[in-house]
């Protein structure tokens, strides 16, 4: 007699009864419960960190359909990590407020500079030569040697892959996010503190590293790499944040660099914002 079998890819077991297998999720019931338990712990951690959970269930009710909602969320995040090495956990909310006499709308910002991991997959998928890392290492170090034009090409590809609306921040958006509601030279105070910045290190450092995030969850806003913005003066674009190469006075919230769009260096990188 022939029995139809159902395969669970997580545990690699086969089942002949739908009492043991969830046909909608294509997992055995044991693996479904294990996945739900893990995801509930992740959701609890997000709640503890005051993250915005609305993206989990925009159309579904998480209280009445937790299995479907959480499984779909996990699948979505895994797919994003595979495609672009960025998922929703990499973004933090920058709240609306006032800055420099201007009303700032809420937006999201990548919690670190774009890393080699994030950029190299774009190069691989589009047969583009990867930028040099100067022998310092790739992976979670900020990507370097990328000019403004190359950054724009990367953003266009990322938006196509994800359906997101990403861009470079304006210089005001960048400084507003860096300050995180403070008015001091650095987000943590007026005096420079090498424990809070990536400075004078002879090379870029992995991000996030040992340095604390600012109150809005952003890492390496003081140092590591100068970050391109969309703001310009004539034909030159502003960069913010200072870098590993600079002294402390170049790493303040208001510090600026400026360059033509086709120029790149080993202490320049970028960070993205995303429309909510």
N, C-alpha and C positions, 0 to 999 in steps of 0.2 A: 504493500500500500504506500502511496506517495503522500508525504506530508510537506506542506509548504514551510520553509524555514525563514526566519528573520534574523538578520545579522546586526549585531551592535558593534560599531566601529571603535567605541571607547574601550570595551573590555575584550573585544574580538571573540565573543561567544555567539552561538547560534541558538535560536529558540523556535519552538513549533507552536507555542500558544501565545495568543494575544493578551492573555492574562499576565504574562511576564514581559511584554514588549509594548512600547508606546509607538504606534504606527505613525502618528503625526510628527513626532520628534525624531523618529528613526533611531531610538536608543532603548535599551532595556530599562525596565522600571527602576532597577537598582542604580544604574548610572544616572538616570534622570534625577533621582533623589539626592545622589551624591553631588551632582552639578548644582542643584537648587541650594543645597546646604552651603556649598562654597560661595555661590553668588550672594546668598543672603548675608554671609559674613562680610563680603566685599561691600554690599549695600550699607550694612551697619557701619563699616569703617568710613564710607563716604559721608554718612549722616553725622558721624562723630566729628568729621573734619568740616562740617557745614558746607558740603558740596551741594550744588544744585542738582536734584535728582529728576527734574522734569523731563530731561532728555531720555530717561529710561522708558517712559510710557507716554508718548505724546497722544496716542490714540487709544491706548488700552488702560484699563484700571488695574494697577499693580496689586491692589488688595483682593480683587476678585479673580484675576488671572495671573497669579505670580509665576507659574511654571512657563507659560507661553511668553510672558513679557521678559522674564529674566533670561530664558534660553535665547530668545531673539537678540537681546542685548549682547550676550556673550558672543554669539555667532557674528554679530555686526562688528564688535571690537576685534575679534580674532581676524576677520577678513581685512579690516583696516590696517592692522599691524602687519599682516602679510603683504598687503598692496603697497603701503606708503610708510610703514614704520611709525605712524602717528595714530593715536586713537583719542577718544573723548577724555581719557584720564590725563592727557598731556596739556589740556587747556584749562585755564583758570578764568573766572569771571572778574572783569574790571568794572566796578559799579559806576553808575552815573554820578555826576557831581559837578563842582565848579573848579575851574583851573585857569589862572591868569585872565580872569574876567570873562571867561567863556564857559558855556554849558557843555559838559562832556556827556555824551550818550554812553550807555552801557555797551561793552563789547567783550570779546574773549581774547586772551593773548596766550601764546605758547609759553609754557612755564620755563623753558630753557631756550637758548639759541638753537637754531636748526643744526643738527649734528651730522657727522659724516654718514652714520647709519641711515638717516632720513634722506640725505641728498644722494648717496651712492646708488640707492635702488632706482632713483629717477635716471641717473646716468646709465645704469645697466639696461633699463627697459627701453631707453631711447638711443642706445649705442653712442653715448656721449663720453668723451674722455673725462675721467674722474680728476678733480683738482688734487694737487699735491698736498700731502700732510706734513711735508718737511721732515719726515722720519719720526714724528712725535707720536704717531698712532692715530687710528681712525675711530671707528665705532661711536662712542658717546662723547667724543671731543667735538667742539663746534667746527663746522665746516669752514674752511678758509680759502683764500684765493678765488672768491666768487665776486664778480662785479655786479653792478646794479642791473645791467641787461640780462645777465645769466640768472639772477634772482627772479626777475619778472618771468622768464621762460619757465623756471621751476614752479612758480606760483600758478601759472596757467595750466601746467600739467597736473598739479595737485588738485586744483579745483575740478578739472575734468574727471579725474580718478574718483573723487569723493562726493562731488555735488556740493561741496562747501563753497563759501564765499570768502576766501582768504586774500590778504593783501599785506603790504608793509604798513606799519603804523605811520602816522604823521609824527613829526618831532614833538608836537604837543601831546599826542596820545602816548608816545613813548615816555616822556618825562612825567606825565600824570600817573601812568602805571608804575613807574619807578618810585615816585614819591609815596604812593599809597596813602595819601592823606596827610603827609608830613610837609613841613616847610623848611626843613634843615638842609644842609649841603648834601648829606647822604641820607638815605631813608631811615637809618638808625641813629643819626645825630649829626652834629656839626663838625666833629673832629674825625679825621680818617682813622680807620681801624683795619689793619691788614688781615685780621681774622674774619672780616666781613666782605672781603673783595679778592679778586684774582688779579694780582699786581706784581710786577717785577719778578716774574717766575721763569723767564727765559723761554717760555713756550706756552701754548694753550694748555688748559687743564680739563679733565673730564667734567661733564655737566649733566645732572646736578652733582656737585662734588661735596666737599666737607663744609662748605659755607652755607649759612642759614638763608632761607628764602625771606623775601620781604613780607609785610603783613598781608599782602594779597596773593602770596604763593609763588612769586617770581624769583627764579634763581639767577645769579650772575648778572645782575643789573649794573654792578660796579666792577668793570674789568672783564677779563678773559678775551672778548673780542669787541671791537667797535661794531655797532649794528646799523645797517642801512635803514633809512626811513624814506617815505615817499615825498617828503618836503624838499623843496629846492630853492635855490637863489640863482636866477639866471639859468645856466646850463649845468650847474653843479648841485649835487644832492647832499643832504646832511646825514651824518652818522652820529649815533649817541652811545654813551656808556663807558668810553675808554677801553683800554685793553691791557693784556699782560705786559706789554712793552712799556707802558706809560707810568709816570709817577702819580702819586695819589691825587694831586690837584687836578689831574685830567680825568678823574673818575667820578666827579660829582654828578648829581642828578641833572644839572643844567649844562654839563660839558658838551661841546659840539666839535665835530670834525666835518670837513666838506670836501667833495671830490667830483670829478667827472664820472659819468656813468660807466665808462669802459675800463676803469682802473680797479685793481684788486691787490691786496697785500696779505701777508701771513698773520695779520692781527685784525682782519676785518671779516665779519660774518653777518648774520641777520637773524631776526626773530619775526614771527608772523602774528597777525591778528585775524580774528574770524568774526563775521557778523552773526549775531544771535537771531 
